Amino acid sequence: MNALIEPSTPHSLLVAARQGNPDAWSRFVHLYGPLVYRWIRRSGLQSSDAADVTQDVLMSVSKDLANFDPSRADAKFRGWLWTITRRRIADSRRNRPQEHELGSAAEQLALPEQLDEPPTDANLDRHTLLTQAVAIYRDRFDHKTWQAFWATVVDGRNPDEVAESLGVTRWTVYKARARILQRLRTELAGLIDEV
């Protein structure tokens, strides 16, 4: 099997969420809620059902988080989260069987159990998590600093052009970009690990 880049969760975030830290749990939900929701939608559930199942998944994770041991060599948080998600999808389908374009109710119930991996690719998952993670930190920086970072790193604009549009020096743009990138690297260490 080819090595994939798998989104992982920083160990410190898991520990803090496990210990009941409300800020850590909030960050966890902000990071993983959209990913879980997309997995559920890709499995064929309608948006309102997917929102309900997402809540069920997050409730299950909050109860079972202590059972996930990130220190184990084979521990893959994304796989553990998918297992919980897949079970909640199956529960939802058993409780509300509906006809979908996927076929009969029996086929629909079997679908989530057949998938060992989430119904998406790891690169898209990584992008979703990083987008969510970066959004968490946006309010921690002044507006111009964030604009300089975003324009150069995300939009790929030339630093000289960004400096001119913001009315700052080129050095200020480089400094803002470096400051935010360093903070993101430090605080989000482990968000993406190579498998």
Salt bridges, closest charged atoms under 4 A:
ASP49 OD1 - ARG96 NH1 2.57
ASP52 OD2 - ARG96 NH1 3.92
ASP74 OD1 - ARG72 NH2 2.88
ASP91 OD2 - ARG88 NE 3.04
ASP91 OD1 - ARG94 NH2 2.68
GLU113 OE1 - ARG86 NE 3.97
ASP116 OD1 - ARG86 NH1 3.97
GLU117 OE1 - ARG78 NH1 3.51
ASP125 OD1 - ARG38 NH2 2.59
ASP125 OD2 - ARG78 NE 2.52
ASP160 OD1 - ARG170 NE 3.33
GLU161 OE2 - ARG157 NE 2.94
GLU187 OE1 - ARG140 NH1 3.17
GLU187 OE2 - ARG183 NE 2.36
